[in-house]
Amino acid sequence: FNTALYGTSKVLLSLQTQTYAPHALWGFRMNPFFNYTAAILGSQNHAMFKNKPYHKFTIGLVISNDYLVFSSFQLSLSYYPTIPLQGDNVTKTNTFETTDYGLQTFELAKPRVVEYK
């Protein structure tokens, strides 16, 4: 009996680390990132943390150029140890879209020593 997975509650954890390149290559900045996501479904009949967690691991590259119409695009590769109703050890490309949380009140520049007065 194959059905989709259903639940009345879920927990989703997504962690991302991203670096920003200080230099450009032919006007393009290559910014690598890594993302890990885990999810668990629960229902009234099955306690959430007794169910199987589902994971996703993603590595990628955000390529940006301020002079293009679309200032950035990305290439990524994701690995899923298991996807319900699709199989195990699944690999997909460009499955993740990064969000650039711009820090409007901070200066983004090369690391340097900050003078304390």
N, C-alpha and C positions, 0 to 999 in steps of 0.2 A: 504494500500500500504506500504509494508515493504521494505525499502532499507537501505543500509549502509549509514552512515553519511559522507558527503563530504564537503570540504571547500578549499578555496584558501589561507587561512592564519590561523595560530594558535598561541596561547600563552600557554606556559607550565611553571609552577612553581613547583619546587621540593625542599623541605626542609628536611634536615636530621640532627638528633642529635644522636651521638653515644658516648658511654663511653667505656673506656678500663680498664679492671680489673688489679689491681696491683699484685694480688696473683693468684696462680693456684690451682686447685683442681684435684689431680691425674695427673698433667701435662697439664691439660686443663684450658684455660682462657675463662671465659664466659663474653662476651661483648654485653650488650643489646643496641638496637637502636630503634629509632622511625622515621618514614618517612611520610611526607604528600605531596601529589601531587595533583595539580589542573590543568585542561586544558580547553580551550575554542576554538571552531572552528568558523571561520567567512568566509563569501563569499561576492561577489559583491552585492547580493540581500539581505543579512542579516548582519547587523552591528555586529561585533565580540562581543562587550560587552553587546549586547542585547540578545545574545544566552545563553542557559543554560550551566553553568559550570559543569564539571564532576570531581569528587573528588576520592581520594584513601587514606586510612589511613592504615599504616603498623606498626606492632610491631614485633620485632624479637630478635634473639640471634645469634651472630657470635661466634662460638666455635673454638678456635685456639689451636694448639699444634705444636710447631716447629719441633718435632721429627717424624711427620707423613709425608707420601708422599705428601698428600694434606694438607698443613699447616693449612687450615681453611675451615670450612663449616658453613652453616647457617640454622636456622629454623625460619620461619616467617609466620605470619598470616595477611592477608590483608582484609580490609572491603571496599566495593564499595557501596555507597548509591544507585547508579544506573549505569548500563552499557547498552548502546544502543543495542537493539536487543537481550539482554540476560536477563534482568530483574532488579528488585530492591532488595536492601539489600543482595548483593552477597558477600560471604566469600570465599577466596581462600588461599591456603597454598603455601609457598615458591614462591611467585610471584615477589619477589624483590631481586635483586642482589646488594649488597653493594660494593662500590669501596673504597678501602683503599688508600687515598691520602697521601702517606708517605711523611713526612716532612724531607727531606734529610739533611737540614742544622740545624735542631733543635734536642736537646736531649730530647727523650721521656722517662720520668722517673716519679717516685712518686712526687707529689707536695712537694715543700720545700721552705724555705725562701731563697731568692737570695740576696747575699751580695752586697751592693752598695759601690763602692770605688771612 
